[in-house]
Amino acid sequence: MKLPIVAYGDPVLKKKAIDFEPGETDIKKLVEDMFETMYGARGVGLAGPQVGVSKRIFVIDATPFDDDEPELADFKKVFINAQILEETGEEWAFNEGCLSIPDIREDVYRQSHVRIKYLDENWVEHEETYKGLAARVIQHEYDHIEGKLFTDKLSPLRKRLIEKKLNDISRGMVKVDYRMKFPAVKKGR
């Protein structure tokens, strides 16, 4: 089932998400719904807070980047209760976007390597290191479960320049071809 994606301005996007406990929810169904939602919106990652679930979960499928990095072919993963253990390497810029902030893309600097510990959808623990675009997608989605957005990494001047667009998104004044929930739109209108 495709879930509505929460738009910029909703408090759930700025709240640090909490861990899942085994058995508290149907993880497999949530993961399936999150992938369906992400694919329907043509994204490469989606975090729990983006669908109104303030829990530490995100899904990624970096396969669209396999032209740039062939090792990303079939790079599809689920991260539950993730903890970044280390970010290393040279910072590099990449033009990022976000399904919760449609029509805005900005250069964001992130480190090139990330070491992360997480559980998969079968509650199996992993500790792995990623680099390049895989690391970047993981860092972007991890920020969501920490209550951070890519716009938080922009300079104050850059943020002021896009402030009107951000406010318009919050009010639903943006065209998207996927379901969204806008925080500043009154129900029943």
C-alpha positions, 0 to 999 in steps of 0.5 A: 500500500502506498503511504502518503509522504509527509511534507516539509514543516511537519514536526515528525520530520524534526523529531528524533525517531525511537527504536523498534522492539521486536514484535511490536509491529508487522515490520515486513508489511511496513517495509513492503509499504515503504518500498512501494511508496518510495518506488511510486515516488521514484525515490532511492530512499525513504525513512519512517518519519517521512511516512509519519512513523517516528521509528528508526527505520529506513529503506534504500534502493540505490540501483538507479546510481549503478551507471555511476557506481556499478556495485550499486546494481541491486543495492536494496536494503532495510535498516532498522534501529540503525546507529552510525558508528563512524563517518570518515573520508573526504567531504564531497558535494552532491546535488541532493533532493528529498521526497518530503521536500519536492522540487528543491535540490541543493549541493550537500557535503557529506563524508565519503565513508560510513560505518553503520550497525543495524538490524535487517527486516529479519532482525539480523544484526549487521555492521558494515562500511559503505562508500560513495553514493551508497554512503551518501544515501545511507547518511541522508536517510539516517539524518531523517531518523535523527530528525534532520533534513538535508536543508539543515546542512545548507548555509544560512544564506542558501536557506534564506534563498529557498525559504519561500519554496519551503513554506509553499511546500508546507502549505501544499503549493507544490505539484507532485505525482505521489500522495503527500500530507501537508502540515499547513493545509487544514483538513476538510478544505 
